[in-house]
Amino acid sequence: MVLVIHEGWFHGKCSRRFRPGCNLETTSRDPKGSHAGDASRSPLPCRPFCGIYQTSPRAANLRMEQVASIPARFPTIYSQELTPSSVSVLSYVHFWNDVWLILNDIIIGTAVGTFLCENSDALSEFLRVQIEEYLVVSPQRALLWLNNWPAGLKLNTELSQFYCQTFLSIVIAWARILQALVLPHLSDTIWLMGALGMFGLTMTASAVSDLIGLLTMHLYIGYRVSAMIFSQQLKISRSLWNLFRGKRYNVLRKRTDSWDYDLDQLVLGTILFTLIAFLSPTVITYYALFALTRFMIILAHALLDTVLVLMNHFPLFALLLRMKSPLRMPGGIIYSVSDDHPSISIQPIPVSRIFDHYVQLGSRLTAHYHPLRLVRVIFGGGQLTTIPRSLIRLGRSVRG
């Protein structure tokens, strides 16, 4: 007879406090648990702009929290006080996993930072050409191409010229700012990002993420403006659809009810529908241009966020300890009886349990940056944003 107690005395008490590697802040302000579009539904118009440059400060805050917690947690790891085995294993693995992650982050960051510092001039010359080509010249060329009826698509001339001149003004103004303030100091900026590598690769990756947001600010403004116009056009189209069907949305009951419209209302709706129908190709064309550029920028941020997650959350020490000394990572008890001789043995924790938190975090990244979700947001007129930092941030470490 064999009786297996699965993860009873180790995970029963500590499953809510510990996942080998880190604790994640899972609190979300969305009562439904959805976080895909929190930033895009922000009631404050300035919040998306403020959130672009929060990666580096949050990474620095996280590193200071980790370093500050190590001296306070170290005495509890090797204290002589009698503590439950589950708590001692929890504290030991959690503490040394944090230490290993910090050291590996610093080692890799120093190597990458040294490369950036030694080649800052060559990299700055290469990036200067790429920035001028893809962030200044290409957007202007694309806007002028759309203004000349591309591929035989007959856009509204007046509205197309308004779009073209407005966005060209934004691109040219931002190009002048880049030429005056950013590009002359690009070599020093790369050297500074390399110097941040001695604090960890996460600091360099965070600085790169913020730099991408700074360099593409003009494209972000164009995307916000075109997305707002496209979203309002969709709302008007939905209202006109209800009008022609003899329906009306009931705000109090949050449902669509039947309604009898007057002739004047139907005539006004027909006029508005005509305007929307003739202006839609122009609005959609320019919105598609900036939505595509925003989509590519979001993919770049997704790659950098993945690097941050790997460096901050990977259960390296827990995984190595499980491979080297499986019994030091207990996951349950096996009670067996053979020939009237009972025996008890410790069952090591399954490797899959070590990656529980990592799978959960990876599912958040995948859910937010999934291409199908991004395409759905684009067609719905929503805002493409990076994942909220609180969903991929390492929580305050558990003290033994």
Secondary structure, DSSP 8 states (H G I E B T S, - for coil): -EEEEETHHHHHHHTTT--TT--B----S-TTS--TTTTTT-SSTTHHHHGGG-HHHHHHHHHHHHHHHHHHHHHHHT--S---HHHHHHHHHHHHHHHHHHHHHHHHHHHHHHHHHHTHHHHHHHHHHHHIIIIIIHHHHHHHHHTT-GGG----HHHHHHHHHHHHHHHHHHHHHIIIIIGGGHHHHHHHHHHGGGG-HHHHHHHHHHHHHHHTHHHHHHHHHHHHHHHHHHHHHHHHHHHHTTEEEETTTTEEEE----HHHHHHHHHHHHHHHHHHHHHHHHHHHHHHHHHHHHHHHHHHHHHHHHHHH--HHHHHHHHH-GGGSEEEEEEEEETTEEEEEEEE--HHHHTHHHHHHHHHHHHHH-HHHHHHHHHTT-------GGGS-B------
